[in-house]
Amino acid sequence: MHVTRNKILLIAQSLLCVALVVMLAVSAVGIYRSGIAEKQENPLAWVYTREKAAAALKPVLPVFLLAVGVTAACAVLNVRDGNENKPVTDPELSRDLMRARVARPDDAMKKEEALQKKLLYGGWGGFGLCMLPVLLYMLDGAHFPNDDLEQVMGQFAVHVFPWIILGLAVLIVSAILQGKSIQREYDAIMVRIKEEKAAGIKAEPQTEKPARNGNALRWLLLAVAVVFIILGIRNGSMAAVVNKAIRICTECVGLG
């Protein structure tokens, strides 16, 4: 019963936090849209005011109080995730460690290893192809006029976001398939270890560490971020964002 209660409270806390974030986002978008409509009739009207914020937060307040109450109950009852202190399992690392104990890899192991390389290169290749239309769109300066940032962002979302979502979907599917292949290879390794142990075959000790792709992925993501920053500067997006930030500070916050 104690475990069931903990799970119920943790799930309720998570759902309330998600609902709170969604409601706050919807409220902010609603204030912005109503403010834009008012500005069409009165250009001097303020988009964000205390009255508008208070009216938008009224429906959010009960959810916020409930989330605070559930969080307080979890703290008082000492409700915690039972897996928070457990080490995160790395299937790829476990596979590499066990593979080091194999003297002669069999065909099943080689097959899965080749499949994982194909999935890795295919996933990133598909992601690169999906990013090509994004790159071509951002290289065209005509898509980024400085007079209407809302229209620019709307067109950007229509022409760019679908390709980004598709590219991420390709990476996710590739990662899932790689994980299944790693598990199959791990099972084949365990079988092979038992066979070699029964036959009296011992693997030679390996001094080299298993190859990891984590650093390569970090450098690749860093390179992609730098490329997009440079593209944003060249097509004038930086100036548009700075102009918009200045307008928000002067119109909404009241600085200057």
N, C-alpha and C positions, 0 to 999 in steps of 0.2 A: 504493500500500500504506500510505503514511503517513497519508493522509486516512481510509482505512478503519479503521486502528487507532485514530485519534483519535475517530471516530464511535462505535466499539464501546466505548471507555472512557467516553465521555461518556454514552452510553445506559445502560451498566452502572451508572455513578455515580448517574444520575437514578433508575433503578429501585430501587437499594438504598436511597436516601434515602426514596423513597415507601414501600417495604416497612418501613423502620425506623419511620416515623411511624405507619403502620397497626398494626404490632405493639405499639408503645408505647401507642397508644390502646386496643387490645383488652386489653392487660394492665391498664391503669388501670380500665377498665370491669369486668373480671373481679374485681379486688380489691374494687371497690365493691360488686358484687353479692354476693360471698361474705361481705363484712363486714356487709351489711344482713341477710343470712340469719342470721349469728351473733348480731346484735343482737336478733333476735326471740326467741332463746333466752336470751341474756344481755345485757340492756340496757347493761351496763357494759363490754362488749367493745369494743376499739378496731378501727375499720374499717381504718386504715392503720398498719401496723407495719413495722419494718425487715425482719423475717423474711419477711413477705408480699411486700414490694417485691423482696427478693433472689430469692425463689422465682419471681416473675413475670418478672424480668429475665434469668434464666438462658437461656430460649429466644431472647431478643433479642440476647444477647451475641455469638454467632457472626456474625449479620447486621451488628451494629455494627462488629465488628473487620474484617469484609470491606469494609464501606463506608469505614472509615478507611484500609484498605490500598489500595483503588482510588483514593481521593482523594490519598493520598501518591504513588501511581504517576503520576497525572495531573500532580501538581506537579513530580515529578522529570523526567518526560518532556516537560514544558512543553506539555501538551495543553490547548488552548483552543478555544473556539468561534470559528470563522472569521468569524462575522457579528456578534460582540460590539461591534466598533468601527464598524460601518457604521451610518449614520443610518437611523432608522426611517422607512419610506415612509408618507406620509399620502395615501391616494387622494383624499380629499375636498379637501385643499389643492392637490394636483396638478390636480384637475378645475377648481377655482376659478381657478388661475393660467392654465390654458389657455383657459378660457372667456372671460377678460378679453381675449383676442386675437381673439375673434369679433365681427364688426361686427353681423351680423344672425343671431340664433339661428334654426335651422330647427325644423320640427315635431317631429323626433325628440328634439332637445334639450329642447324645452318639455314633451314628453310624459314624459320621464324625470324632469324636475324636479318636475312635478306628482305623479308617482308617489312620489317620495321624500318629499314633504310628507305625502301620505296615509299612507305607511308610518310616518313619524315620529309623527304625531298618533295614528294607529291603535294603534301599539305602546304609547305611553304611556297612551292611553285604556284599552286592554285591561289594562295593568298597574294602573291606578287602579281598575278594576272588580274585579280580583282582590284588591286591598287593602281593598275595602269590607267583606267578611266579616271580615277580620282586625281592622279598626277596630271593628266592632260587637262582636266577641268580647271585645276588650280593654276596651271601655267598660263591660262588665258586670262589676261588682265581685264578683258571686257566683261567678265563675269563678276567683277568686284568694283562697281561704281561707289563713289564715296558719299553720294547724296541720300541713299535710302538703305540703311543697314538692315532693317527688318526684311525688306524684299530680298536683299542679298542672302541673308541667312535662310530665308524660306527656299530660295532656289538652290542654295548649297545643300540643304537637307534633302531636297527632292533628288538631286543628281548625284550626291556623294554618299549619303547615309546607306542607301540600299547596297551599294558595292562594299562598303565597310562591313555591314552586317553579314553579307554573303561571304566575304573573306574570313571573318571571324568564325562563321559557321563551318567553313572548310577546315580551319585549324582545329576546331573543337572535335569534329568528326574524326579527323586524322589522329588526334590525341587519344580519343576513345578507342579507336581501332588499334593503335599502338599499345595501349594498356592491356587490351585483351590478348594481343600477340605476345607481350611480355609475360603474361600469366601462363599462356600455353608453353612458352619456352621454359619458364620456371618449372612447370610440371614435367616437361621432357628432361630437364636437367636432373631433377630428383630421381627420375627413373634411371637415367644414365649413371648417376652416382651409385645407386644400388647395384646395377649391373657390373660396373667396374670394381666395386668392393667385393662382390661375389667372385669375380675373376682374378682378384689379387692385383689389379692395376692401380697404381698410385700416380696422382698428378704431380708434375714438377712444380715447386714453389715459384710463384710469380712475384717479381719485385716491382713491376710497373703497376701503377694505379689504374683502375678502370677509367676509360675515356668518358667524360661527362660533357653534355651539351649545354649546361646551364650558363656558363660564361659566354658562349657564342650567342645564345638567345638574348642575353642582357645587352651585349654590344650591338646586336642587330636592332633591337628596340630603341637603343640610344641613337643609332644612326638614322632610323626612320623619324624619330622625334626631331633631330637636328634638321633633316631635309624639309619637314613640314614647317618648321620655324622659319627657315630661309625662304621657302615659297610664300609664306604669309607676309614676310617683309617685302618681298619683291612685288607681289600683286597689290600692295597697298592696304592689306587688311590691318596691319599694325596701326597705321594712321587712323583708320576708321574706328578701331577699338578705342584708341586713345581719345579721339574726339567724342565718342559716345560716353566714355568714362568721365570726361570733363563735364559734359552736359548733365550726367546723372548727379555728379557732385554739386553742381551749381543749382540745378532745378529741384533735386529731391532732398539732399542733405542740407544744402544751403551754404556750402563753403564758398569763400570768395565773395 
